[in-house]
């Protein structure tokens, strides 16, 4: 059996050699191409199936498409934009909602009042890490980039102003990237299709097809502009979003005034995740709300399901009401919006998509999904900067990169095992034939007919 085991050892050694092909060294920041991260707010993943996107399709045909991202709870704009750039769940980065109240400092936060670093300082966004690594970051309206987070203002940014056109936002970014080669990370935020999704509802196909065509034209403009200024194929580009959008209806209203006295609580944030501070008897408030409507789940802060990662932060209020998909919680009155988001992050209607293109990415590569917190370690890898502690996983996303062994690895394992089995079979046959010729003129007859001690030498 000696030569068989030698064969096996050689084969196993070669298999190990094939399987342990190291992934290429992570590049240092100076070698890495710049990265442009673009978010179209409220771009629900399945818009891609229902509407036509000729420019976006061209973009990912030559790159990567991830059909759905599982985003973080609550599926609102600020929590999710901060998760994309920190890799953290909302309870960990502290941007737990788009409207917040901190009871210790008595501070209030809203989209119109978002510039106090206090709200952002619990996490380090990637643009701060890029600048800490000695490079520059630029931004056009990405939430938080006009705030002095961790005492770190960005030079290449401008104050939020929704009137600044998409073309101006992009034009400024590319100008900065071309003029200053140390700009390694740029982020761009655009308000649509979120605004139209709220206004008309995602099921209004006439209105949505109009705005989604506009969004697709911006993507066409982006590609052409990058080509014209010589950045196309030179930089990595990621296009994604923060959340999706659900259709609401006046038939699906939950009126709190019908269940509870409005003087017994303070309302911090409204539908679909309603944050409540009971003023006197918390258990009474909880009890009244619990029996209010079967389409609204009521939680004491500590009782939210672990999978939501939404309890360990002082900015999360003592009582939380979560509406079922498409239901709207109001104090009283009428439906405020035809479309909304902020629902459970396991709902496909809340999920955005992701597409990527550039030298680091595979061509024509599709993935069904990954977690939006996984984008952060991927971006750190692309930029060659060390990631801060985060809730994401580079292993989940590395297959989108051209330099990573993924499908090839599975193929290599299959080929090596196949060759191993074949060679072992041939070796055994060869060894059996050889021994038969030496020790017995009729080995098969003896093997078939007898199993007495005379056969033993054959089996040694
Ligand atoms: Zn919105």
Boltz pocket constraint, residues with backbone or C-beta under 6 A from the ligand:
constraints:
  - pocket:
      binder: B
      contacts: [[A, 42], [A, 77], [A, 194], [A, 195], [A, 198], [A, 341]]
      max_distance: 6.0
